[in-house]
Amino acid sequence: MVPYRLIKVNEKVMEDLMDKKMEEMEEGYSDKGIIGHQNIQQTTDDLNLNAGREEVPSSEKRRLASLDVFRGLTVALMVIVDDVGGIVPAINHSPWDGVTLADFVMPLFLFIVGLSLALAYKRVPCRIAATKTAVLRAIKLFVLGLVLQGGYFHGINQLTFGVDIQHIRLMGTLQRIAIAYLVSALCEIWIKGNDNVVKSELSLFKRYKFQLGIAVLLTVVHTSLLYGLHVPSWEYQIQSGNTSSAAAGKTIIRVNCGVRGDTGPACNAVGMIDHMILGTQHMYARPIYSRTKQCSIKSPNYGPLPTDAPSWCQAPFEPEGLLSSIMAIVSCILGLHYGHVIVHIKDHKKRIMQWTIPALVLLVMGFIMHFSGIHFNKALYSSSYTCLTAGAAGILFTGIYVLVDVYGYKRLTFVLEWMGKHSLMIYILAACNLLPMFLQGFYWKKPENNILRLIGIGS
């Protein structure tokens, strides 16, 4: 008869071997790029997320397909809302309060960046080296966003390029992701428990309690500033006519505020901080709220101003501004938690439970805040919007994980998985208008005789 203690030892050995095998399978995931896994020459290839982790031979690696599928689905949604949103306003960004399909794209990106960071920084042999690498990658991504979204490539219809430095847009999608990535990476490198063994779900939260504390602190800071700062009256300039003179041809418009806690388009603290720090000349010149009923006779589409349009309708507004980026960091940190579950919990059922319960809690919190007066608002990145989108991202990722990695239905998601592996390249080509510019750049005799006009686009 085999001794009871020997049986327990053998069971422990088998459990350790299974855990090690699962780790080898999941070590293969490395995010080659802030947004996705790709090989786009040395510059963007350096924007990977596997700094500070120990490499496993490629023969022993197998990627978690659900991460690539999730990222690919996010890219697909981005392309759809960018190209179809102008035709179907119901899926375009909400003009102000409320959410549409397009309003989920940015939080989904941030969520998967955070999740990927948990895997990329699972082991950090040298925190100093990992920090330097993370800072460098964030700078590269920020600069890439500055070039792509600062206005340099915006002269597509005129086949021109270049931007006046005095009016370059400083913030944007990639810049926001760079900020959230950097802060979350530093949290993962420096602020977590030293015990690598997580024996229960409770010990998982204890190990990363300070990261969750930072998320709560950032939420309190954002909400306090949004509702506590006094917003004075302010002014902005608009171009009158076609003149490019620095003085002539400009009209100064005054927006009367003098309020506190306003979350409308004109007098909110998010816009005030961006006006003061970035300057209106470095903000997005086509504000989302210009599609509201007050500012467009074709609302919810862009259109001519009504005769009684308020003074703020033409004012610049930065949708990826400084104060709202605080909550973008929170979205990324919430994604970190889902990555921690992958790192420390190997059982499928336990993973699904650890993902589903927090996601449902976040969804409920989001709706409670929304109906209590803290409305869903992407432009302000309200706390209710953060909870709603993070909860939706958690539910979506869990569903994809069950479909792809548990039941193995990978043929159905092959295209999305491929898009996820090359998402940064797709983003550059599609969302930043490089592909349309490339197609429109080839013409016959006159710029108007280009490929896009030939197939009926832009005619």
N, C-alpha and C positions, 0 to 999 in steps of 0.2 A: 504493500500500500504506500502511495506517494505521500510524504509528509505535507501537512497543510501549509507550513511556511514556505516550502519549496514551490508549491502551486502558486502562492501569492507572489513570490519572486518572479516566477516565469510570466505571470500575468503582467507584472510591472514592466518586465523587459519587452513584452509584446506591445504594450501601450506606448513605451518609449520609441520603439521601432516604427510604429504607425505614425506617431507624431512627427518623427524625423522625416518619414516619407512624405507626409503632407507638407512639411516645411520645404523640402526639396522641390516639390511640385510648384509651390507658390513663390519660392525664391526667384523663379524665372521671370516674374513680373518686374519689369523696370520701365519707368515712364520716360522714354527717350523724347523729351520735349515737355514743356510745361502743360501743353494741352494733349499731346498724344505721342505715340511711339512712331518715329519715322526716321528716315535718313535723308536729310535735306542739306547736304554738304556740311562742312565742319562748323560753320557759324551756328546754325540752328541745332545741329546735332549735339552741341555742347550744352544745350538747354535741357539736359536730362535730369531726372530726379533721383538717381541712384548713388548720389554722393555719400561717402561714409559707410557704405554697406559692403559686406563681403561677397565677392562674386562666386557663383557656382558654375562649374563647367557646363557648357551649352548642352552637352549630351544628357545632363541630369535635370534640365529645366523643362517646365511646362507652364505656360502662362495661364492665368485665370481669364478665360475668354469673356466672362461677363463684364470685366472692366473695359475691355476694348469695345464690346457691343454697346455698353452704356455710353461711352464717349462717342462712338460712331452715331448712335441715335441722337445725341445732343447736337452733333455737327449737322446731321440731316435736318433736325428741327430748325437750326440756325439758318441754313440755306433756304428752307421752305418759307420761313417767316420773312426773310429778307427779300425774297423774290416774289412771293405771293401776297405778302402783307399789304402792299399798296393796292392790290386788287380786291382782297378780301379783308376789310377792316376788322372783322371779328377776331382774326388771329394776329393782327398787328398789335404793337405795344399799346397798352391802355393810355389814353391821353393824360390821365392823372390817377385818381383813386380807382381801385379795382385791378384785376389781373386778367390777362389773356394768355394764349399759348406762348406768344413771344416773350412774355415776362418770366417764363420759367427757364429760358436758355442760359442766361448768365449764372443763376444759382446752381444749375446742373453742372456747369463747367467748374465752378468753385468747389462743389461737393466732391467731384471726382479727383480734383487736384489734391484736396485734403486726404482723401482715401488713399491715393497713390503715395503720398508722403509717408504715411504710416508703414507702408511696405518698403519704400526706398530707404528709410532711415530706421529700419528694424534693428540693425546693428551699426553702431557708430564707434569705430576704433579710436578716432581722434576728433573730438568736438571742435577744436580750433580749425582744423583743416576742413571739416564739413561745413562750418560756418562761413569760411572764406569762399568755398565753392558755391554755397547757397546765395550769398550776396552777389557774387559775380553773375550767376545765372539770372537772378532777379534783375540786375542792371541790364543784361543783354536783352531780356524780354521787354523791359520798359522802353529801351531805346528802339527795339524793333516796332513796338506799338506806336512810338512817337513818329517814326518814319511813315508807317503804313496809315495811321489814322490822324496824323497831324495836319494833313491837307496836301502832302507832297504829290500824291497820285490822284487828286480829285478832279483834275481837268480832263476827264475822259472824253466828253462830247466835243471839246475843242482840240483834242489830241495834244494837250499841253501838260506840263507837270512843273512842280516846284511850288514853294510856299514862302510867303513873306514871314520872316522870323518874328516880326512884331505881332503877327496874328496867328501864329501856329497854335493848334489845339494841344494842350499839355497832357490831358488825361484821355482815357479811352478804355476799351475792353481789355487789351493786353496789359496796359498799365495797371489796371485794377487787379488783374490776375497776378501780376508780378508782386504787387504790394501784399496781397493776401497770401501768396505763396511764401514770401520771405518771412512774414511774421509767423505763419504756421510752421514753417521749417525750423525756425529758431525755437519755437515751443517744443517741437518734437526732438530737437537736438539737446536742449538744455533743461527743459522742464518736464520731467517724468520720473517716476520712481525707479530705484535701482534694482528692484527685485524683478528678474525676468520671468519668474514662475507665477502664473496667474491660476490659482486653484479654484476660483469661483467667479461668478458674475460680479459679486460685490467687490472682490479684490481687483477686478478690472477697473472699476470706477475709482477705487482708492489709488491705484497706480497712476492714473491720469487725472486726479482730482484738481490739480493746480491748472491744467490746461482748460478743464471745464470751468474753473473759477475765473480764468482770464476771459472766456467767452461771456460769462455772466457780467463781469466787470465792464467789458466793452459795450455790452447791451445797455447797462445802466448809464454809462457815459454818453452814448449816442442819444438815448431817450432824454436824459437830463438836458443836454445841449439843444436838442430839437425843440423841446417844450419850455426850456428855461431861459434861453438867450433872448434878449431884446433886439428886435430887428428894426433899425431906423429906416427912414425914407432914403431912396438911392436913385441914381441916374445912370443912363446908358445912352450910347450914340448909335444912330442908324445912318446908313448911306442914303443920301438923297440924289436921285438922278444917276447918271453914268460917270460922273466926275470922280477922279481918283485923287483929288487934291487932299492934302492932309488936314486943311482947315475948312475950305469951302465944300459945300455939298454934304455936310453932316448936320443932322438934327439931334438935339439933346432932348431926351424924354425923361420925365421925372415920374417915379413910382412912389406914391405916398403909402407909408407903412406905419411905423411907430407902434408896433404891437409886439406881443410876446406869446409864444405857443401857437402861432398860426401855421397850419400845414397846407395852405392853399398855394397855388403856383407863384404868387407875387411876393409874399412876405414871409417865407420860411427860412429857418436858420441854415439849412443846407445851401441854398442859393446865396445867402448873405456871406457865408464863409468863403465860398468859391469866388464871389465878386471881390472880396477883400484880399485874398491871398493869390489867386490865379490871375484875376483881372478879367473883365468881360471880354477883352480882345483875345483871350486865350481859352475861351469856353466854346462849347458847341453852339453854333450860330443858328441852328434850326431846332428850337425847343420842341419837346414832345407835346407840351401843353398848347401849342399853336393849332392842335387838332380838336381842342375843346369847342363847345358850342359858343362860348364867349368870343373865340378867336377865329372861327372858320364857319363860313356859311355852308360848307360841305361836310361838316363834322359827322362822323369821326375821321374823315379824310382831311388832308391839307386843302386849303382853299383860300379865297379872298377874305379879307377882314370884313366883319359886319360894320355897319355905320356907327354903331355904339360900342365898338370893341374897346376894352380897357387898355390902359397905357402899357401894361406889361406883356402884351401878346407877342411883341417882336423882340423882347429882351432875350439875350443868350442864357442858356441854362445847361449846366454840365450834368448829364445823366450818370456819369461815372466820377462824381465829385469827391472831395476830400472827406467830408463828414459821413457821407453815405458809404464810403469805402470801409469805415469801421465795422459796419454790419456785414460787409462782404467777407471780412476776416472771420467773423463768427460763422458764416456759412462754411468756410473752409475748415475751421476747427471742428465743426460738427461732422464733416466728412472724415476727419481724422479718427473719430470714434469708430466709424464703420470699418476703417482699416485696422484699427486695434483689435476688433473682433476677429478679423481674418488672421491676424498674427498670433493671437493667444488662444482662440477657440477653434477646434478642429472638427467638431461634430456639426453636421449640416443642420440638424434640428435646433441645436442651441444657437447656432449663428442666426438662423432665421428668427428665432425668438428675440435675440439681442438686437436685431435690426428692426423688427416689426413693432415692438412695444414702444421704443423711443420715437419712432416715426409717427405712430398714432397719437402719442402724447403731444408731439409738436404740432400736428394738424389740429388737434382740439384746442391747444393754446392759441394757435393762430386765429381760429374762428372766434374764440372768446374775445380776444383783443380787438378783432375787427368789429364785432358787433358792440363792443364797449366804447368805440370811438377812435381806436388806433387802427385806421383803415389800412388795407393792403395797398401799398404804394411802392412801386419799383424805383421811381425817381428819387424818393426820400430814403429808400431801402428801410422801411419801417420794420419794427420788431415783429409785428404780425406777419408781414410779408416774408421775413426771414424764417419764421417758424413754419409757415405754410409751405414755402418752397423746399426747405430742408426736409420736412416730413414727406412731401411728395417725392423728392429725390430718393429718400430712404425706401419708400414703398416700391418705387420703380426699380431701384437697384436690386432689391430683394427678389422681385418677380423675375428679373432677368437672370439673376444668379440661380434661382430654382430651375428655370427653363433651360439654361445653357450649361451650367456647371454641375447641376444635380441630375437632371434628366438627359442631358447631352444632346439637345436639339440645336446643333450648331449649323446645320445646313440652312435652316430658316433664317439665320442671322449672319450668314457669311459676309454679305455686302457691308453690313453695319460694322462687323468686326474689322474688315479691311479699312473702312473709313476711320475707325477708332485708332488704328495703328498709324494712319497718315493724316491725322486730324489737323495738325498745325499747317501742313502744306495745303490742305483743302481750305482752311480758314484764310490763308494768305491769298490763294487764287480766287476764291469766291467772295468772301465777305469783304475783302479789301480791294475788290474791283480790278485786280491784276489780270484775271482771265478776260473780262470784257475789254480792258484796255489793250491786251495783246491781240484779241480778235479784231477790234476796231482799228488797230494800228496798221493793218494791211488793207490798202484800198487801191482802186484803179483810177488813175489820173487826178481825181479829186477826193478829199477826205470823206465826202458824203457817200462815195461809192465803196463802202466797206462791207465786210462779211456780215456784221450785225444788221445793217440796213437791208442786205440781200435776203435775209431770212425773216425780215419784218419787225426787227427790234430797233426801237429808237427812230422809227420813221414818222 
